Amino acid sequence: MEINVICYLLVGAVMLFAGVYGFFTRRNLLATLISVELMLNAANINFAAFNRYLFPGALEGHFFTLFGIAVSAAETAVGIAIMINVYRNVRNIQTDDISELKG
């Protein structure tokens, strides 16, 4: 049984909208970071799906996906480092408390 490209795009769209919803509604920095990761993974699924169905012999979509995973890992490392520094200064990782660091 062959899985249609629409199924992959549907999974990617659900992940993208869940990430956008989580990014705009959560006040915790860690939940916001997880939401951004969901959006990046949705893009990676689309890269791999389009590569499989449009150019099955080529690997460009897979290389874009690997590059996206590398960018996602770097973004996570930087984001967690920022969260650790914010926690050391404020003792909380809520987005409302970050405005205190402006002064």
C-alpha positions in Angstrom: 0.0 0.0 0.0 1.4 3.3 -1.1 1.1 6.3 1.2 0.0 9.4 -0.7 1.9 12.7 -0.4 -1.2 14.3 1.0 -0.8 12.2 4.2 2.7 13.6 4.7 1.6 17.2 4.0 -1.3 16.7 6.4 1.0 15.6 9.2 3.4 18.5 8.4 0.5 21.0 8.5 -0.8 19.7 11.8 2.7 19.9 13.3 3.2 23.4 11.9 -0.1 24.7 13.3 0.5 23.1 16.7 3.8 24.8 16.8 2.4 28.2 15.9 -0.4 27.8 18.4 2.1 26.8 21.2 4.4 29.7 20.3 1.7 32.3 20.6 -0.1 30.9 23.7 2.6 29.6 26.0 4.4 31.8 28.5 7.1 29.3 29.4 10.4 29.7 27.5 10.9 25.9 27.2 7.4 25.4 25.8 8.1 28.2 23.3 11.3 26.5 22.3 9.5 23.2 21.8 6.9 24.9 19.6 9.7 26.3 17.4 11.1 22.8 17.1 7.7 21.5 16.0 7.6 24.1 13.2 11.1 23.2 12.0 10.3 19.5 12.0 7.2 20.2 10.0 9.3 21.8 7.4 11.7 18.9 7.4 8.8 16.5 6.8 7.8 18.5 3.8 11.3 18.6 2.4 11.5 14.8 2.6 8.0 14.2 1.2 8.5 16.5 -1.8 11.9 14.9 -2.5 10.3 11.4 -2.5 7.4 12.2 -4.8 8.9 14.8 -7.1 12.5 13.6 -7.5 12.7 10.1 -6.2 16.2 9.5 -7.5 17.7 12.7 -6.1 18.8 13.5 -2.6 18.4 17.2 -2.4 15.3 17.1 -0.1 17.2 14.8 2.3 20.2 17.1 2.4 17.9 20.0 3.2 16.3 17.9 5.9 19.7 17.1 7.4 20.7 20.7 7.3 17.4 21.6 9.0 18.1 19.1 11.7 21.6 20.6 12.2 20.2 24.1 12.4 17.5 22.9 14.8 20.1 21.3 17.1 22.2 24.5 17.2 19.1 26.6 17.9 18.2 24.3 20.8 21.6 24.5 22.3 21.6 28.3 22.1 18.1 28.5 23.4 18.8 26.3 26.4 21.9 28.3 27.2 19.9 31.5 27.2 17.2 29.8 29.4 19.9 28.8 31.9 21.2 32.3 32.1 17.7 33.8 32.5 17.0 31.3 35.3 20.2 32.2 37.1 19.3 35.9 37.0 15.5 35.8 37.5 14.9 32.4 39.1 12.0 31.9 36.6 11.7 31.1 32.9 8.4 32.8 32.2 8.4 35.2 29.3 6.7 37.9 31.4 9.7 38.0 33.8 12.3 38.6 31.0 11.2 42.3 30.7 12.9 42.8 34.1 16.3 42.2 32.4 16.1 45.3 30.2 17.4 47.7 32.9 
